Amino acid sequence: MNALLQTRGLTAFYGDAQALFGIDFQVDQGEMVAIIGANGAGKSTFMKAVTGLLAVQPAQILWQGQPIGGMSASEIAKRGIALVPEGRRLFSSLNVEENLLMGECAERKGVWNLLRVYELFPILKQKRLQASTSLSGGQQQMVAIGRALMSNPALLLCDELSLGLAPIVIKEIYSAMPRICAEGMTVVMVEQDVSKAREVSSRLYCFQEGSVSLQGVSSTLTAEQISQAYFGLPNKHGAALP
């Protein structure tokens, strides 16, 4: 497998407060990798660091072997990394279609366009002229995914896709993932539902207080291993975990 994205000893700070403590992570071309962990484990901080929303050292993040740490978010998007952010972060002043078209700002060529997004999520075509804030939470999540796909990324980062959504909506959104991945899309997802994370991913990382407490092939990790990594193992910077 060819490494698409790697982090090496990734550290991140909010002012003087350190949030990530030496994260080593890799996702290969065509993989779907899940990241799990309790609130405050560093999952969203990791996503922010990778997408240029948080300053880090250049060599700590490698994209296709080249350092990109600390680049601007717009430059990273143009290189082929797109984020579906936690909370969706739609533009409230724009309608559904205008929100989707914002994804074209990355100016990347590829298979994803309005027609393809509307085929993936037909309800968005019906509501394309409505204010994005008038949609249900699940429909807004579809807009956020579609907007990211419109940038034609090589790597799609999804931060808490299922957060706050009803089970039937979660099922609908996840049923779209095989079609998204069918043409070689690589996906990294932060997921609060551990069972869902194991089900949809090929490999899994567990974060605990800013460090990696477990990683492995999703299908071979036991519930006990995951539980210990989630709650009980000492982390790399020396603090005992509950």
N, C-alpha and C positions, 0 to 999 in steps of 0.2 A: 504493500500500500504506500502511496505517496502522501507525505504530510502536507496538508493544506495550510493549517494553522498550528503553531506551537507557541506555548509560553514557557519561559525558562526562568525559574526563580522569581516569578512576577510578584512585585510588591506594589502596594498602592496606599495612598494616604488621603485623609480629609483634614487638611491643615496639619497639625501635629499628631493626629490620631491615626495609627496604622490600621488598615482594614484588611490587607492581604499580606500573607507571610510566606513568600516563596512558592507560589503556585506553579507546578509543572503540569502541563496539559497538552494534549495533542488530539487533533481530529484529522482523519485522512479523507481523501477524496471519496465522495459517495456515501460516507457514513452518516448515521444518525446517532448522536451522542447526547445523553441526558446528564444534567447536573441537579443533584438533590441536596438538601440541607435545611436546617431549621432557620427561622427568621434571624437575620443578623449574621449568617454564616459567611457572607461575602459573595453570594451568587450574582446579585445585580451589580455589585461593584466590579466583579470580573467582567461582566458584559460591557459596562461603561468603559473600562480600561481598554478592552479589545477594540471598541468602536470609536476611540478617540475622545470620549466625553470626560476622561480623567487622565491627567498627565502621568506618564510612566517613562522609564528608561527605554531608549530605542531598541536595544538588543534583547529586552525581556519579552517582546512579542515578534514572532517571525511569521510572515505571510508568504507562502511558497518559497521559504528559505531566506527571504529578505526582511531586514528589521523595519518595523512600522510603528513601534512604540512611540507615543508622543506626537504622532501625526495628527492633523486636524480631522475632525469627524467627516468633513466633506471629501477630503483626500482619500480616507479609508473607504468611504462609500464608493468612490470612483474606481477603487481597486477591486471591488467586488464583495464587500461585506455589508450586509443589511441587517438592521435590528427591528424586531417587533417588540416595542418596549412594554414593560410592565405598566398597566393602566391605560394602554393603547395610545394615549397622547395624540389624539386627532386634532386637526385645526378646526376649532368651533365655528369660525367665521366662514368656512367653506362647506359646500355640499359634498355628498359622497363621491361623486366623480372627480371633483376638484381635489379632494384629498388623495384619491388614487393617483391622479396625474402628478402630484408632488413627487412621487417616486421616480419620475423621469429626470429629475434634476441631476441624478448621478451620470446621465448621458452615456449609459452602457447599452450596447446592442444585444439582443437576445430574443427568446421566444415569448417572453411575457409582455403582454400589452392589455389594453382594456378588454378586448374581446376574450382573451384567455382568462382573465380574472373573472369576467362575468359568466363564463362557462363553468369555472370552478365554484363560484358562489352566485347562483342565478338570482337570489333575492336582492343582491346589490344592483343588478341591472334595473329591477323594478323600482328601486328606491334611489336611483342615481342622482336625481335632482333634489332630493330631500336634504335638509340640514343633517350633518353627521351626528349631532347631539340628539336628534329625534329618534335615532335607532335604538334597539335593545342592546344590552351589553354584548350579547353574542354576535349581533350584526356589526357592532362597532369593532369587535375583534377581527371579524372577517375583513373589514376595511383596512385595519392596521396590517394584516397579513398581505392583503392585496397591494397596498402601498409599497411594502417592502419588496414584493415580487416584481413590481413595476420597475424597480431599479436593476432587474436582471442580475441578481447577485450570484456569485459562485458559492457563497456561504450565507445561510440564513440563520440568524440568532433569534430565538424566541424566548422571551422572558415572561414566565408565568402565564402561559396561554389559557389555562383553565381557571385562573383565580377569579372567584366570585361568580362563576357561571353555573347554570343548572346542568345536571348530568346529561340531559338529552342534547343540550347545546354543545357540551364538551365532546360528546360522541360525534356530532355532525362536523365539528371543526377538525377533529383528529381523523375522521374518515377522508378528509381532503389531503392529508399528508402523503399517502402513497402516490397520488397524482402529482403532487409538488416534487416529490423525489424521483419520479419515473424517468426524468431526463438528466439524471446525474446530480441533482442538487444535493449539497451537503448541509446538514442541519445540526445545530447545537441548541438544545432546549433546556431551560430551567423549568422544573415542574415540581409543584408542591405535592402532587399525588404520586407517592412512591410506586404504587402498583402500576399506574399508567406509565410512569417513566421506565420501569423495567419492561413493560409490554412492548413499547414502541421503539426502544433504542437497541442498538447493537452493543454499545458499551456505556458504562455509567461511572460517574465521579460523584463522590459525596464530599461536600465541604463542611468543615466544622471550625468555627471561629477563625476564618480566614486562611485555613490550610486544607489540603487534601487529606481526608482521613481514610478514604477507601477508593479504589478504582478497580475495574475489571469488566469482563464480559457479562453483560446484564443477565443472561440466562443461567449463568453459573454461580452468581452471588446468592447466598442464602439470606433468608429473612433475619437470621441471627447476626450475620456479618453486617448487614445494613443497619440493624438496630444499634449495634455496638458502635459503628462508625458515626451514626447520626447523633447518639447521645453520650457514649461512654468512653471513647478512647482519649488518652492524652494527646494534645495537639503538639505541633512541631515547635511552638515557641514556649513550651514549658508549663502552661497553665493546665491544671487538672480540670477535666470537664465533668459535669454532673452525671 
